[in-house]
């Protein structure tokens, strides 16, 4: 027989843990002195403690361990339990990967917003390189953009390669807009949504700081520039949402950062 202190050293379990396991009826001492209340353990208890430690390392709860110990005496008896636990852990890993991907997206968006706001906001002509995107095209009010963005981020968020944007095909303001929401991605993925490469395009660009309701002032500046330089325009117009409502906080609309890109001939 081993005292609880000796058993603690043998099993690498603290005395507090052993008392807790006794209370939970998971690891019951072979003998308890009625007068002193001292607990004593034997070699069979050592084996049971080893099994408990192994199952705990496999992320089984105490309730699960209790159920397993009641009905099994051999590895073969718990194959089903181990398979179920493996499936559960794989699902937990998948969820955690999605969480880390979402965290990375928040961090990356903030980095891009800081970089953009620290540079010039003057109108410029630039060439947008070809870009692999996952996209969904829809018709509806502009306020439905959030729903469309949710769809593309669910499908391709973990492969994100830059801020999401909308392509506007109407060339004018409409109550029901013809819009395509796009997310740049690092590689081609399987999805029910459209995955394709947008071609290289020459555009007139400006960075707008402020709410979406105030975008009109930047559009006016762009069109004035286009007319002054006798440039021909094409569709679709692109709005890149460098910083907008966050995944955690809606944020201050005055701090939103949007790049407006109007394709030119």
Buried (B, 14 or more C-beta within 10 A) or exposed (E): EBBBEEBBEBBEBEEEBBBBBBEEEBBBBEEEEEEEEEBBBBEEBEEBBEBBBEBEEBEBEBEBBBEBBEEBEEEEEBEEBBEEBEEEEEEEEEEEEEEEBBEEBEEBBEEBBEEBBEEEBEBEEEEBEEBBBBBBBBEBEBEBBEEBBEBBBEBBBBBBBBBBBBBBBBEEEBEEBBBBBBBBBEEEBEBEBEBEEBEEBBBBBBBBBBBBEBBEEBBEBBBEBBEEEEBEBEEBBBBBBBBBBEEEEEEEEEEBBBBBBBBBE
